[in-house]
Amino acid sequence: MQNMVNSNKVFMVGWEYPPDNSGGLGVACQGLTEELANQNTKIKFSLPYDMNSTVSHMDIIGCTHPNWKNNNIFDGTGTGSGSCNPPFFAYSQEYIESQSMGSLDPMSPIENSGYSFDISKLRKLPESELEKRVNEYATVVGQAGQTYKNDFDVIHAHDWMSFPAAAELKRQTGKPMIAHVHSTEFDRAGLNSGNQYIAGVEYAGMNSANHVIAVSYYTKNLLVHKYGVDANKISVVHNGISKLNTPPDFGNHHFAQKRPVIVFMGRLTLQKGATYFLDLASEVLRSIPNALFVVAGSGDMYHELLFKTANSNLSASVVFSGFVRDKQKNRLLDRADVFVMPSVSEPFGLVAMEAAQRHTPVIVSKNSGVGEVLTGAQMIDFWDIKKMSQTIVGLVGDKQFSQTVVNEQLKNIDSQTWKGSAQKVRRIYEKFFSGK
């Protein structure tokens, strides 16, 4: 096996990257690649758009298809500006539901669900715009792979949108492929139903891969039991968290100075459990009438949640901030008295780590991977509104309890670094670099 100090070459197939990201996938790709580069890994990273900002630690390759020019197919504006915008709606629940071609039985492995996942048959399914772009992206990445075939030893793909491209790259170059699973169709559909095409691409991608990386044991278990992936083929590499550029400002109340603030942050979709957060608000307000609940994020459930807020007489106690990032995001997490992540199914949940890092006590669903490393957080079933509300009341009313939770979380944060995650990924790479 090669020594860790040797330079290894990787072709990563991505779909988004900061600042052009809609969620945790881009953040995870940034944290992982920065640390891999620090460990002397040479990375070429493909994206389905031309990135305007520069990245110093790796080579960004804009793999755009000729069909995409003068057509803003990714953001749906159709203004014809001639630019290829980042595909922000890749995980849109609205897209998933509108394109659904049948429900997947959440209690059965995918290979026994009655669907065929042969690639040739998948391509005969009706194609949405996103599906077409995924396939076109695969074509362009395959072409790029021919250009750079002497510049990489391993292919590393992030989530389903990148799997067909990585499989094509493997077919053309013969290089080994790693499928990195940050989220699955079962997660996005709340372990209930999903899109046949997407689930099929995931199934085919993981079976094409020489090895699979899961972001948690929670996800590994799902891959084994729902997708039928051999457990020996899967390595768990938890996400890390980057050091803060600016220290947390948790002592100052930036807004609502006299009100306890409880925060939800994530896509407004079935998966993230936003409706449970509103149920939680109704329960907590019985004990803390002046509590303020902030819903930070955007998604297809936005209007449904607005109506639920009004129908539940919560309008004076719930604020919808929309999608937040950077300073707004940090300030909101600094201000929060409690952060709640009531996800129905969460492969990891990086935002919970970010909240903990800013000295905010965190409550996470038991159906989340982040609980495996953020053991200081309060882990509660997403549906247990009574217990979750009692915990919030306790954290708000008992400062000693709150500080104890914060301190335990900070210990977890200190040991959960991207450096450690990158070292685990490097060890997986080395199996292929060394020919083992």
C-alpha positions in Angstrom: 0.0 0.0 0.0 1.3 3.4 -0.9 2.4 5.8 1.8 0.0 8.5 2.9 2.4 11.2 1.9 2.4 10.2 -1.8 0.4 12.2 -4.2 -2.8 10.5 -5.4 -5.0 11.6 -8.2 -8.8 11.6 -8.1 -11.6 12.6 -10.5 -14.6 13.7 -8.4 -18.0 14.0 -10.1 -20.1 16.6 -8.3 -23.3 18.5 -8.8 -23.0 21.6 -6.7 -20.3 23.5 -4.9 -20.3 26.6 -2.7 -21.2 29.4 -3.2 -23.5 27.8 -5.7 -25.1 25.3 -3.4 -28.6 24.7 -2.1 -27.7 22.6 0.9 -25.3 20.3 2.7 -24.1 18.4 -0.3 -22.0 21.3 -1.6 -20.7 22.1 1.9 -19.6 18.5 2.4 -17.8 18.4 -0.9 -16.0 21.6 0.1 -14.9 20.4 3.5 -13.8 17.0 2.2 -11.9 18.2 -0.9 -10.0 20.9 1.1 -8.7 18.4 3.5 -7.9 15.8 0.8 -5.9 18.4 -0.9 -4.1 19.2 2.3 -3.2 15.5 2.4 -1.5 15.7 -1.0 -4.4 14.4 -3.1 -4.7 15.9 -6.6 -8.4 16.5 -7.4 -10.2 17.2 -10.6 -13.8 18.1 -9.7 -16.5 18.3 -12.4 -19.7 20.4 -12.2 -22.6 20.7 -14.6 -22.1 24.4 -14.9 -19.3 27.0 -15.3 -18.3 28.2 -11.8 -17.7 31.9 -11.6 -15.6 31.9 -8.4 -12.2 30.3 -8.2 -11.0 27.4 -6.0 -7.3 27.1 -5.2 -7.1 23.6 -3.8 -8.3 21.6 -6.9 -9.1 21.9 -10.6 -12.8 22.7 -11.3 -14.0 21.3 -14.7 -17.2 22.8 -16.0 -18.9 20.0 -17.9 -21.8 21.7 -19.7 -23.7 20.2 -22.6 -24.2 22.2 -25.8 -28.0 21.8 -25.3 -27.8 23.9 -22.2 -26.5 27.1 -23.7 -29.0 30.0 -24.0 -31.5 28.0 -21.9 -31.7 28.4 -18.2 -33.0 24.9 -17.7 -31.6 24.6 -14.2 -33.4 27.5 -12.5 -36.5 27.5 -14.6 -36.3 31.2 -15.5 -36.0 30.6 -19.3 -34.5 34.0 -19.8 -32.0 32.8 -22.3 -29.1 34.7 -20.8 -26.6 32.2 -22.2 -25.4 31.0 -18.8 -25.6 27.6 -17.3 -26.9 28.1 -13.8 -26.3 25.7 -10.9 -29.1 23.0 -10.7 -30.6 24.1 -7.4 -33.7 22.0 -7.7 -31.9 18.7 -7.9 -33.5 17.6 -4.6 -36.8 19.5 -5.0 -39.6 17.5 -3.4 -41.9 19.2 -5.9 -39.9 17.7 -8.8 -39.8 14.3 -7.1 -43.5 14.1 -6.6 -44.4 15.6 -10.0 -42.2 13.1 -11.8 -43.1 10.1 -9.6 -43.7 6.9 -11.6 -44.8 4.7 -8.7 -44.3 4.2 -5.0 -41.5 2.2 -3.6 -42.4 -0.1 -0.8 -40.4 1.2 2.2 -40.5 -2.2 3.8 -39.0 -4.2 1.0 -35.5 -4.2 -0.6 -35.5 -2.3 -3.8 -34.5 -5.2 -6.0 -37.7 -7.0 -4.9 -40.1 -4.1 -5.3 -41.3 -5.1 -8.8 -39.2 -2.6 -10.8 -36.4 -3.3 -13.2 -33.2 -1.3 -12.7 -31.4 -2.4 -15.9 -29.7 0.8 -17.2 -31.0 0.2 -20.8 -34.6 0.0 -19.5 -34.2 3.0 -17.3 -33.3 5.1 -20.3 -36.6 4.2 -21.9 -38.6 5.8 -19.1 -40.2 9.2 -19.7 -37.6 11.8 -19.1 -38.1 15.1 -17.1 -35.8 18.0 -17.8 -33.6 17.0 -14.8 -33.3 13.4 -16.0 -32.2 14.6 -19.4 -29.6 16.8 -17.9 -28.3 14.0 -15.7 -27.8 11.8 -18.8 -26.3 14.7 -20.8 -24.0 15.5 -17.9 -22.9 11.8 -18.1 -22.0 12.2 -21.7 -19.9 15.4 -21.2 -18.1 14.0 -18.1 -17.3 10.9 -20.2 -15.7 13.1 -22.8 -13.8 15.0 -20.2 -12.5 11.7 -18.8 -10.9 10.9 -22.1 -9.1 14.2 -22.0 -7.9 13.7 -18.5 -7.6 9.9 -18.3 -3.9 10.0 -17.4 -4.6 12.6 -14.6 -6.6 10.4 -12.2 -6.5 6.9 -10.7 -9.9 6.8 -9.0 -13.4 8.1 -9.8 -15.4 9.5 -6.8 -19.1 10.4 -7.3 -21.4 12.3 -5.0 -25.0 11.3 -5.0 -27.4 10.0 -7.7 -27.1 13.0 -10.1 -23.4 12.1 -10.5 -23.6 8.3 -10.5 -24.5 7.9 -14.3 -21.6 10.2 -15.2 -19.2 8.3 -13.0 -20.4 5.0 -14.4 -19.8 6.3 -17.9 -16.3 7.5 -16.9 -15.6 4.1 -15.4 -16.8 2.4 -18.6 -14.6 4.6 -20.8 -11.4 4.5 -18.7 -11.5 1.3 -16.7 -10.7 3.3 -13.6 -12.3 2.1 -10.2 -15.4 4.0 -9.1 -16.5 5.1 -5.6 -20.2 6.0 -5.0 -20.5 8.5 -2.1 -24.0 8.4 -0.7 -25.1 11.6 1.1 -28.8 11.1 0.7 -31.1 8.5 -0.9 -34.6 8.6 -2.5 -36.0 6.8 0.5 -34.8 9.6 2.8 -36.1 12.4 0.5 -39.5 10.6 0.3 -39.7 10.2 4.1 -39.2 6.4 3.9 -42.6 6.2 2.3 -42.6 6.6 -1.5 -40.4 7.9 -4.2 -39.4 8.3 -7.8 -38.7 5.1 -9.6 -36.2 6.7 -11.9 -34.1 8.3 -9.2 -34.1 5.2 -7.0 -33.1 3.1 -10.0 -30.2 5.4 -10.8 -29.1 5.1 -7.2 -29.4 1.3 -7.3 -27.5 1.0 -10.6 -24.8 3.5 -9.5 -24.0 1.6 -6.3 -23.9 -1.7 -8.1 -21.6 -0.2 -10.7 -19.3 1.2 -8.0 -16.3 -0.8 -6.8 -16.9 0.7 -3.3 -19.6 2.7 -1.6 -19.2 5.4 1.1 -22.1 6.1 3.4 -22.2 9.3 5.6 -23.6 7.3 8.6 -24.3 3.8 9.9 -28.0 4.9 9.6 -27.5 5.3 5.8 -25.4 2.1 5.5 -28.2 0.1 7.1 -30.7 1.6 4.6 -28.4 0.8 1.7 -28.1 -2.8 2.8 -31.8 -3.4 3.6 -33.5 -1.2 0.9 -31.0 -1.4 -1.9 -29.5 -4.8 -1.3 -25.9 -3.5 -1.3 -23.3 -5.9 0.2 -22.4 -4.6 3.7 -18.7 -5.4 3.0 -18.7 -3.1 0.1 -19.8 -0.1 2.2 -17.5 2.1 4.4 -19.0 4.7 6.8 -17.3 8.1 6.7 -19.1 10.7 8.8 -19.1 14.3 7.7 -16.7 16.6 9.5 -17.1 20.3 10.2 -14.8 23.2 9.3 -13.4 25.6 11.8 -15.3 28.8 12.3 -13.9 31.8 10.4 -15.4 34.1 13.0 -16.1 33.1 16.7 -19.7 32.5 17.7 -21.6 35.5 19.1 -23.9 33.4 21.2 -24.1 35.8 24.2 -25.8 38.7 22.4 -29.5 38.7 21.5 -29.5 40.0 18.0 -33.3 40.2 17.7 -36.3 39.3 19.8 -34.4 40.2 23.0 -37.1 39.2 25.4 -38.3 36.0 23.7 -36.9 32.5 23.7 -36.1 31.6 20.1 -36.4 28.0 18.7 -35.0 27.5 15.2 -35.6 25.0 12.4 -33.3 25.2 9.4 -33.6 23.0 6.3 -35.5 22.4 3.1 -39.3 22.7 3.6 -40.0 19.1 2.5 -41.6 16.0 3.9 -38.1 14.6 4.7 -37.1 17.4 7.0 -40.1 17.2 9.3 -41.2 20.9 9.1 -44.8 20.0 9.9 -43.7 18.4 13.1 -41.9 21.6 14.0 -45.2 23.5 13.8 -46.9 20.9 15.9 -44.1 21.3 18.4 -44.6 25.1 18.4 -48.3 24.7 19.4 -47.3 22.4 22.3 -44.4 24.6 23.6 -46.5 27.8 23.5 -48.7 26.3 26.2 -45.8 26.5 28.6 -43.8 29.4 27.0 -46.4 31.8 25.5 -43.8 34.3 24.3 -41.6 31.8 22.5 -40.7 32.6 18.9 -40.2 29.9 16.3 -38.1 30.6 13.2 -38.5 28.4 10.1 -35.4 29.0 7.9 -35.4 27.4 4.5 -37.4 27.1 1.3 -39.1 24.3 -0.5 -42.3 23.0 -2.0 -44.1 22.8 1.4 -43.8 26.6 2.0 -47.4 27.5 1.3 -48.8 24.4 3.0 -46.8 25.4 6.1 -48.1 29.0 5.9 -51.7 27.8 5.9 -51.0 25.4 8.7 -49.5 28.3 10.7 -52.6 30.4 10.1 -55.0 27.6 10.8 -53.2 26.8 14.1 -53.3 30.4 15.2 -49.5 30.5 15.2 -48.9 33.5 13.0 -47.8 35.7 15.9 -45.3 33.1 17.0 -43.8 31.7 13.8 -41.5 33.5 11.4 -40.6 32.2 8.0 -37.1 33.6 7.1 -36.6 31.9 3.7 -33.3 30.4 2.7 -30.4 31.8 4.8 -26.6 31.5 4.3 -23.3 33.0 5.6 -23.8 35.9 8.1 -27.6 35.5 8.3 -27.3 31.8 9.0 -24.6 32.3 11.6 -26.5 35.1 13.3 -29.7 33.0 13.5 -27.8 30.0 15.0 -26.0 32.3 17.4 -29.4 33.7 18.5 -31.2 30.4 18.9 -32.0 29.2 22.4 -32.7 25.8 20.9 -32.1 24.3 17.5 -34.5 21.5 16.4 -34.0 19.0 13.5 -37.1 16.8 13.5 -36.2 15.0 10.2 -38.3 11.9 9.2 -35.1 10.5 7.7 -31.7 12.3 7.8 -28.6 10.5 6.4 -26.4 12.9 8.4 -27.6 16.5 9.2 -24.6 18.8 8.9 -26.6 21.8 10.0 -27.0 20.3 13.5 -23.2 20.2 13.8 -23.1 23.9 12.7 -25.7 24.8 15.4 -23.7 23.0 18.1 -20.6 24.7 17.0 -22.2 28.0 17.7 -23.0 27.0 21.3 -26.7 26.3 20.6 -28.3 23.2 22.3 -29.5 20.8 19.7 -32.4 18.4 19.5 -32.2 15.9 16.6 -34.4 13.1 15.4 -33.4 9.5 16.2 -33.7 8.9 12.5 -30.5 10.9 11.8 -26.9 10.0 11.2 -25.5 13.1 12.9 -26.6 11.6 16.3 -23.9 9.0 15.9 -21.2 11.6 16.4 -23.1 14.5 18.0 -23.9 12.3 21.1 -24.2 15.3 23.4 -27.3 16.5 21.5 -30.8 15.4 22.7 -32.0 12.6 20.5 -35.8 12.1 20.3 -38.2 10.4 17.9 -39.4 13.0 15.3 -43.0 12.1 16.0 -42.8 12.4 19.8 -44.0 16.0 20.1 -44.7 15.8 23.8 -41.2 14.7 24.7 -39.6 17.1 22.3 -41.6 20.0 23.7 -40.8 19.1 27.3 -37.1 19.1 26.3 -37.4 22.5 24.7 -39.1 23.9 27.8 -36.3 22.4 30.0 -33.5 23.8 27.8 -35.1 27.3 27.8 -36.0 27.3 31.5 -32.9 25.6 33.0 -29.7 27.4 32.0 -27.5 24.8 33.7 -29.1 22.0 31.7 -28.7 24.0 28.5 -25.0 24.7 29.2 -24.3 21.1 30.0 -25.7 20.1 26.6 -23.7 22.8 24.9 -20.5 21.7 26.6 -21.0 18.0 25.6 -21.7 19.0 22.0 -18.6 21.1 21.8 -16.5 18.0 22.9 -18.1 16.1 20.0 -17.3 18.9 17.6 -13.6 19.0 18.6 -13.2 15.4 17.5 -15.3 15.5 14.3 -13.1 17.1 11.8 -12.9 17.0 8.0 -9.2 16.0 8.4 -10.3 12.8 10.1 -13.0 12.2 7.4 -10.4 12.8 4.6 -8.0 10.3 6.2 -10.6 7.6 6.1 -11.4 8.4 2.4 -7.7 8.3 1.6 -7.4 4.8 3.1 -10.3 3.7 0.8 -8.5 5.3 -2.2 -5.2 3.5 -1.3 -6.8 0.1 -1.8 -7.3 1.0 -5.5 -4.1 3.0 -5.9 -2.1 0.0 -4.7 -4.1 -2.4 -6.9 -5.5 -4.3 -3.9 
